[in-house]
């Protein structure tokens, strides 16, 4: 089978409806819009969400929630993510981004304690959990909170 031999399934494609092309087409004269009225006019029809004068659902439902515009966007990493670095290396924001552990710039990075490590690393992050600090220091590493 080749690309030029492919064709759509039977009945999946139908010709487009040609409106306003004479009485023989079946959709001539009023082009399927009926006689007069708002929907027959150019640009006619109600706006999205209009419910015939009934109070629309987006106005019936209460507004909920709150978005804090000052919220800090903190990236979360775990100790198990740091196993790809060699012993004695200095792990900082730039190294985490270049290695793909952190995908983009964030307001900060926090280290959590999932996973184990048995060699020393120097880690420069914005936040660290107590469990992660204990595991890193037990392995002989250092944590610098910047």
PyMOL commands that set and color helices and strands:
alter all, ss='L'
color gray80, all
select helices_A, chain A and resi 3-5+23-25+38-40+57-60+79-84+93-99+130-138
alter helices_A, ss='H'
color red, helices_A
select strands_A, chain A and resi 74-78+90-91+108-112+122-125+127-128+142-145
alter strands_A, ss='S'
color yellow, strands_A
deselect
rebuild
show_as cartoon
